Amino acid sequence: QVQLVESGGGLVQPGGSLRLSCSVSGSIFRIYRMAWYRQAPGKQREHVATVSVSNSPTYADSVKGRFTISRDNAKNTMYLQMNDLKTEDTAVYYCNVPNNLQPWGEGTLVTVSS
């Protein structure tokens, strides 16, 4: 069974940076594109960014120019570098396989507050 483990969240001031990691068990990571999602309090989960197997990214308009998604296929790990964080980025961040959704992990909480 595939396991998704997110880490790297925390409390940061507006304008700050964080780097999230997503560790994926199993060989599925090297076959499929991967994505980050987030769910803010009281809101539905939303797509943040996707990265292809060859590291080609796409982003939601709300994070373009501030977030960078990447992956290391040798380590079965995906990353999300988040810069110039805003209060509206506060959410629990999750990773998953968009074309082959797996059981969701626990996510990692990002809180942007002064």
C-alpha positions as CSV (number, residue, x, y, z in Angstrom):
1,Q,0.0,0.0,0.0
2,V,1.3,3.5,-0.9
3,Q,2.0,5.8,2.0
4,L,2.3,9.5,1.7
5,V,4.1,11.4,4.5
6,E,4.2,15.2,4.5
7,S,6.6,17.2,6.6
8,G,8.1,20.7,6.9
9,G,5.2,22.8,8.0
10,G,5.3,25.3,10.8
11,L,4.6,28.9,11.9
12,V,6.1,31.6,9.8
13,Q,5.5,35.4,9.5
14,P,4.1,36.9,6.3
15,G,6.8,37.2,3.7
16,G,8.7,34.2,5.1
17,S,9.6,30.9,3.5
18,L,9.1,27.2,4.2
19,R,10.0,24.0,2.4
20,L,7.7,21.1,2.5
21,S,8.6,17.5,1.7
22,C,6.5,14.5,0.6
23,S,7.9,11.1,1.1
24,V,6.2,8.3,-1.0
25,S,6.6,4.6,-0.4
26,G,6.5,2.2,-3.3
27,S,7.3,2.4,-7.0
28,I,4.3,4.5,-7.9
29,F,6.3,7.7,-7.4
30,R,8.5,7.1,-10.4
31,I,5.5,6.4,-12.8
32,Y,3.1,9.2,-12.1
33,R,3.0,12.9,-11.8
34,M,2.6,14.2,-8.3
35,A,0.8,17.1,-6.8
36,W,0.4,19.3,-3.7
37,Y,-3.0,20.2,-2.3
38,R,-4.1,22.3,0.7
39,Q,-7.1,22.7,2.8
40,A,-7.7,25.9,4.8
41,P,-10.0,26.0,7.8
42,G,-13.6,25.8,6.7
43,K,-12.7,25.4,3.0
44,Q,-12.5,22.6,0.6
45,R,-9.2,21.0,-0.4
46,E,-7.7,22.7,-3.4
47,H,-4.9,22.0,-5.9
48,V,-1.7,23.9,-5.4
49,A,0.9,22.6,-7.9
50,T,1.7,19.5,-10.0
51,V,5.0,18.1,-11.2
52,S,5.5,15.6,-14.0
53,V,7.8,12.7,-13.8
54,S,10.3,14.8,-15.8
55,N,10.0,17.7,-13.3
56,S,7.8,19.9,-15.4
57,P,5.6,22.0,-13.1
58,T,2.2,23.6,-13.2
59,Y,0.8,26.0,-10.5
60,A,-2.5,27.4,-9.3
61,D,-2.8,31.1,-10.1
62,S,-2.7,31.9,-6.4
63,V,0.8,30.6,-5.9
64,K,2.5,31.3,-9.2
65,G,5.8,33.1,-8.8
66,R,6.0,32.3,-5.1
67,F,6.0,28.5,-4.9
68,T,8.3,26.0,-6.6
69,I,7.5,22.3,-6.9
70,S,10.1,19.7,-7.6
71,R,10.8,16.1,-7.2
72,D,13.8,13.7,-6.6
73,N,12.9,10.4,-8.2
74,A,15.9,8.7,-6.7
75,K,14.6,9.6,-3.2
76,N,10.9,9.1,-3.9
77,T,10.4,12.6,-2.5
78,M,8.6,15.7,-3.7
79,Y,9.2,19.2,-2.4
80,L,7.3,22.5,-2.3
81,Q,9.5,25.6,-1.7
82,M,7.2,28.4,-0.5
83,N,8.4,31.9,-0.6
84,D,6.7,35.3,0.2
85,L,4.1,33.5,2.2
86,K,0.8,35.2,2.8
87,T,-1.8,34.8,5.6
88,E,-4.1,33.2,3.0
89,D,-1.6,30.4,2.5
90,T,-2.4,29.1,6.0
91,A,-3.7,25.5,5.5
92,V,-2.9,21.9,5.9
93,Y,-0.8,20.8,3.0
94,Y,-1.1,17.3,1.4
95,C,0.5,15.4,-1.4
96,N,-1.0,12.8,-3.6
97,V,-1.0,11.2,-7.1
98,P,-3.6,13.2,-9.1
99,N,-4.2,10.4,-11.7
100,N,-4.3,7.6,-9.2
101,L,-5.4,9.0,-5.9
102,Q,-4.1,7.2,-2.8
103,P,-5.3,7.3,0.8
104,W,-4.5,10.8,2.1
105,G,-1.7,11.3,4.6
106,E,-2.0,13.4,7.7
107,G,-0.7,16.5,6.0
108,T,1.5,19.2,7.4
109,L,0.2,22.4,8.9
110,V,1.4,25.7,7.6
111,T,0.4,28.8,9.6
112,V,1.3,32.2,8.3
113,S,0.8,34.8,11.0
114,S,2.4,37.8,12.5
